[in-house]
Structure formats: structure tokens, C-alpha cells
Amino acid sequence: MAHAQRIVVVGGGYVGMYTALRLQKKLRRGEADITVVDPQSHMTYQPFLPEASAGSIEPRHVVVPLHKVLRGCRVLTGRVTAVSDAEKQVTVQTAAGHTTRLEYDVLVVAPGSVARTLPVPGLPEQGIAFKTVGEAIYLRNHVLSRLDAASTTADPELRSRLLTFVVVGGGYAGVEALAELADMARYATRYYEGIEPGDLRWVLVEAMDRIMPEVGPKMGAYTVRRLLDAGIEVLLETRVESMVDGHVVLSDGQEFDADTIVWTAGVKPNPMLDQTDLPRGPRGHVECAADLTVDGLKGVFSAGDCASIPDLTKDDPNARTSPSAQHAVRQAKVLADNIVAYLRGYEMKQYKHSYAGSVASLGLYKGVAQVYGIKLKGFPAWFMHRTYHVSRMPTWNRRFRIVMDWTTALLMGREVVALGQIHEPKAEFSRIAGGTVTPLPPTVAQEADAKAS
């Protein structure tokens, strides 16, 4: 009797989780042992991060627990530190701090992407990324805490800095995060004495001459108009040259202070791939064939943001599929089916999917969409955005919870409370118990208070 094939899935994001979910349904009992490795024990549905950050959705409802969903798989919480296809081995540093090596017959490489950074002075210290649920929660608490601080100071310069919010990057992530957070902050001002919506300054900085290129020039221009109507400054063909100590210097000559700088200027393949012997393209992506196998390797598959996959819907032989959730979910289905075919000796399919279009939220009841050539604006686009993404959310459990969150927010309004203490939970107990605690970096308001005293 042949031994069960060992399948190792590197990454528990869109591709990793959906692939493992389909494999555990399609493979026969005893046909394969599936191990999924990811630093987190959950998959984050990133299109809902802006709404989770703005208080429309409970943050726990935009993540899917891998242990609960992947009952037929072994879920290993740890960080992959190396992959050697020559030895058919994956090296993992587990959450407990141990190093273990997993041998495989089939490998799925799907670690996804990370934020793409640039050598901007001050970025590591001042920038806040927006790719994880932890960052979404932190950003929500941070924005509301700026309102708290601004309502307690009479210093006009400090107040201006606290109420200035900058988002760098005009792609989907940046525009949706900006629109949702600006909506939340404007809504919250009704509960802060002395702060009016007009006191808030929101700035979007984009290096290109347009935002959200996926929806086309006309819809991109419409999005800019809607943002301007909402009082948001949109600076195109502009770069951030420095943000040291929160002092923002732009390429157009503008300079101002901001205590909130959100960095969403693109993504790049996970740097974990540097510790592998897999073939890579000029931009660091894993080179794949149209059947999602890694070029030149047997039993190795890849898809998603980290992979360079031919786009068979275009005549250009150099065209590649875009890094989007739409492609990732569909690629995972083909990938899982091809693994089953590979194990059983059947012919594998090629991935071919015409890009259906894009939908984006521009805040509550506002949106923009271009789907199969049809352009929608305002409420219809916003409704399509919510409908599409809740249909893509894994498990009926999560879909129901998200719909209930929306219903509650519609009937009772947003929750606008900052829970900043979750970022330093032991500080107060340590203070009263006489212990020591490593403090977080002081906020600009704390620094001003210290200088004044």
C-alpha cells in the first residue's frame, strides 16, 4: 500500500487556506497528509480591513480561524525560514521557538506579500501599514486617540498636528482606508466638544497621475471628485520625501506636521522567498507556468501575490495576472484541482480568468465599481462592494456575523471608542504593583506636555 503523499502549504492566506480547504474535501481518506504553515493561526480577509478599522465590522469577524476551518489538515503556527526543493524540505521556526523540518512530496508556495517600503527618512518610525487586522485595530484606536488628545489642548500647532492624517498610496487599500477612517472620524467629532468635522485634515498622497488605476481613468477621476467633495486633499504626482518626527515633506514643496501617517504604497513578494531555491523573476515573484506549477520543478505549485502567472486572457505573452483577491481565490481552486490531478496522474488544467472588474468603497453609502464594462457609482457601487465581498468571505458563520455587524451599525450607529490600552495591557497593573514595564514611544501630546513642564 502506497504511503500518503505529504503536502505542505506555505502560507495560510487566500491561496493557502482556500487550497487546503478544497484539498481536504476532494482527496480521499489516507490519500494525502496536508500541513499548513503560517505565522498566524488565522486567515485575514483584507478587503474588509477598512470597515473593521472604521467600526462597521467587528475585527474578529474578518479573520477565519485555520484550526476550526481546516479540520482535515494539520495547522502549524510558525514562520518558514527556508525551503529546499533539492532536499524536498521546509524549515519552520514554530511559535514555541523550536526549529522543525517538514519533508514533502507536494509543495504549495503561497506566503503572499508584504508592504513595499521605500527609503523615506522617518518611515520606519512614523509609518503605519495596513495589511493585518492588528494594524487595522491599532489605526482605529490611534485615530480616535488623536481626537481625545486634540480636545484637551489649547495649543493650536499641536492641535493641528493631532488632527492631520496622511495616507500615502492611492491604490484600493489606501483609498478605502482613507475613506472609511475619514467617515468614522467625522462621525466621532459630534461627541468631542470643540472639534468640528472641518477641523480634520485628511491628505492622500499618490506618486502617479491617477488613483485606483484598476477602475479606469474616468472612474478614477470620479473617485478623486468624491474625495474632494468629502473635504479630503488629493495630491497626485507627489512623493513623500521625508517624515522624520512626523514632519512631512512633499515633493511639491509642501511641509506640515502629522501624527498619523498610513503607508499603503504597494506590496512586494514575501521576503521569505529569498531563503528558497525556487526560480524567481526580476521583481522577486516565483516564476510559474499557466497550470500554476513552478517553472522547472516537479510537485511544486504557487499562486497569489507572490507568484508570476501568465495571463492567458491577453495576447501579450509577457502579460501576468494582477495581485488581487479575485485572482487568488480562483487560482486556489485550480491549484487544488491540479494537485489532485497530479497525485492521480491526470492532466492538469491551465488557469485562465478574465478580470471581472473592481469594486471599492468610498465610505458609508458611497462607492465606485467597474464590472464587466459596466460602471456604477454611489450607493449601487457601495452595495455591490458589500455584497460581493461578503459572498467571498469563507464560511457561512463569518458571513452571518458580518451581516449582523452591518445591521447593528445601521440601526445603532458606529462604535467610536478608543481602546488604546490593548496595545500596552500590563502598564497600569505594573504601575500599581510596583513593577517595571517597557513603555511605548511617547505620543506627540505627551512629548509636548513634557517640554511644557
Secondary structure as the mmCIF struct_conf table of DSSP 4:
data_model
#
loop_
_struct_conf.conf_type_id
_struct_conf.id
_struct_conf.beg_label_comp_id
_struct_conf.beg_label_asym_id
_struct_conf.beg_label_seq_id
_struct_conf.end_label_comp_id
_struct_conf.end_label_asym_id
_struct_conf.end_label_seq_id
HELX_LH_PP_P HELX_LH_PP_P1 ALA A 2 ALA A 4
STRN STRN1 GLN A 5 VAL A 10
BEND BEND1 GLY A 13 GLY A 13
HELX_RH_AL_P HELX_RH_AL_P1 TYR A 14 LYS A 26
BEND BEND2 LEU A 27 LEU A 27
HELX_LH_PP_P HELX_LH_PP_P2 ARG A 28 ARG A 28
TURN_TY1_P TURN_TY1_P1 ARG A 29 GLU A 31
STRN STRN2 ALA A 32 ASP A 38
BEND BEND3 PRO A 39 SER A 41
STRN STRN3 HIS A 42 THR A 44
HELX_RH_3T_P HELX_RH_3T_P1 GLN A 46 PHE A 48
HELX_RH_AL_P HELX_RH_AL_P2 LEU A 49 ALA A 54
TURN_TY1_P TURN_TY1_P2 GLY A 55 GLY A 55
BEND BEND4 SER A 56 ILE A 57
HELX_RH_3T_P HELX_RH_3T_P2 PRO A 59 VAL A 62
STRN STRN4 VAL A 63 PRO A 65
HELX_RH_AL_P HELX_RH_AL_P3 LEU A 66 VAL A 69
TURN_TY1_P TURN_TY1_P3 ARG A 71 GLY A 72
BEND BEND5 CYS A 73 CYS A 73
STRN STRN5 ARG A 74 SER A 84
TURN_TY1_P TURN_TY1_P4 ASP A 85 LYS A 88
STRN STRN6 GLN A 89 THR A 94
TURN_TY1_P TURN_TY1_P5 ALA A 95 ALA A 96
BEND BEND6 GLY A 97 GLY A 97
STRN STRN7 THR A 99 GLU A 103
BEND BEND7 ASP A 105 ASP A 105
STRN STRN8 VAL A 106 VAL A 109
STRN STRN9 SER A 113 ALA A 115
TURN_TY1_P TURN_TY1_P6 PRO A 121 GLY A 122
HELX_RH_AL_P HELX_RH_AL_P4 LEU A 123 GLN A 126
STRN STRN10 GLY A 127 ILE A 128
BEND BEND8 LYS A 131 THR A 132
HELX_RH_AL_P HELX_RH_AL_P5 VAL A 133 ALA A 150
TURN_TY1_P TURN_TY1_P7 SER A 151 THR A 152
HELX_RH_AL_P HELX_RH_AL_P6 PRO A 156 LEU A 162
TURN_TY1_P TURN_TY1_P8 LEU A 163 LEU A 163
STRN STRN11 THR A 164 VAL A 168
BEND BEND9 GLY A 171 GLY A 171
HELX_RH_AL_P HELX_RH_AL_P7 TYR A 172 ALA A 188
HELX_RH_3T_P HELX_RH_3T_P3 THR A 189 TYR A 191
BEND BEND10 TYR A 192 TYR A 192
TURN_TY1_P TURN_TY1_P9 GLU A 193 GLY A 194
HELX_RH_3T_P HELX_RH_3T_P4 PRO A 197 ASP A 199
STRN STRN12 ARG A 201 VAL A 205
BEND BEND11 ALA A 207 ILE A 211
HELX_RH_3T_P HELX_RH_3T_P5 PRO A 213 VAL A 215
HELX_RH_AL_P HELX_RH_AL_P8 GLY A 216 ASP A 229
TURN_TY1_P TURN_TY1_P10 ALA A 230 GLY A 231
STRN STRN13 ILE A 232 LEU A 235
BEND BEND12 GLU A 237 GLU A 237
STRN STRN14 VAL A 240 SER A 242
HELX_RH_3T_P HELX_RH_3T_P6 VAL A 244 GLY A 246
STRN STRN15 HIS A 247 LEU A 250
TURN_TY1_P TURN_TY1_P11 SER A 251 ASP A 252
BEND BEND13 GLY A 253 GLY A 253
STRN STRN16 GLU A 255 ASP A 257
BEND BEND14 ASP A 259 ASP A 259
STRN STRN17 THR A 260 TRP A 263
BEND BEND15 ALA A 265 ALA A 265
STRN STRN18 VAL A 267 PRO A 269
HELX_RH_3T_P HELX_RH_3T_P7 PRO A 271 GLN A 275
STRN STRN19 THR A 276 THR A 276
BEND BEND16 LEU A 278 LEU A 278
STRN STRN20 ARG A 280 ARG A 280
TURN_TY1_P TURN_TY1_P12 PRO A 282 ARG A 283
BEND BEND17 GLY A 284 GLY A 284
HELX_LH_PP_P HELX_LH_PP_P3 HIS A 285 HIS A 285
STRN STRN21 VAL A 286 GLU A 287
STRN STRN22 CYS A 288 CYS A 288
TURN_TY1_P TURN_TY1_P13 ALA A 290 ASP A 291
BEND BEND18 LEU A 292 LEU A 292
STRN STRN23 THR A 293 VAL A 294
TURN_TY1_P TURN_TY1_P14 ASP A 295 GLY A 296
BEND BEND19 LYS A 298 GLY A 299
STRN STRN24 VAL A 300 SER A 302
HELX_RH_3T_P HELX_RH_3T_P8 GLY A 304 CYS A 306
STRN STRN25 ALA A 307 SER A 308
STRN STRN26 PRO A 310 PRO A 310
TURN_TY1_P TURN_TY1_P15 LEU A 312 THR A 313
BEND BEND20 LYS A 314 ASP A 315
TURN_TY1_P TURN_TY1_P16 PRO A 317 ASN A 318
STRN STRN27 ARG A 320 ARG A 320
BEND BEND21 PRO A 323 PRO A 323
HELX_RH_AL_P HELX_RH_AL_P9 ALA A 325 ARG A 344
TURN_TY1_P TURN_TY1_P17 GLY A 345 GLY A 345
HELX_LH_PP_P HELX_LH_PP_P4 TYR A 346 TYR A 351
STRN STRN28 GLY A 357 SER A 361
BEND BEND22 GLY A 363 GLY A 363
TURN_TY1_P TURN_TY1_P18 LEU A 364 TYR A 365
STRN STRN29 GLY A 367 VAL A 371
TURN_TY1_P TURN_TY1_P19 TYR A 372 GLY A 373
STRN STRN30 ILE A 374 LYS A 377
HELX_RH_AL_P HELX_RH_AL_P10 GLY A 378 ARG A 392
BEND BEND23 MET A 393 THR A 395
HELX_RH_AL_P HELX_RH_AL_P11 TRP A 396 MET A 412
HELX_RH_3T_P HELX_RH_3T_P9 GLY A 420 HIS A 423
BEND BEND24 GLU A 424 GLU A 424
TURN_TY1_P TURN_TY1_P20 PRO A 425 LYS A 426
HELX_RH_AL_P HELX_RH_AL_P12 ALA A 427 ALA A 433
TURN_TY1_P TURN_TY1_P21 GLY A 434 GLY A 434
HELX_LH_PP_P HELX_LH_PP_P5 PRO A 439 THR A 443
HELX_RH_AL_P HELX_RH_AL_P13 VAL A 444 ALA A 452
#
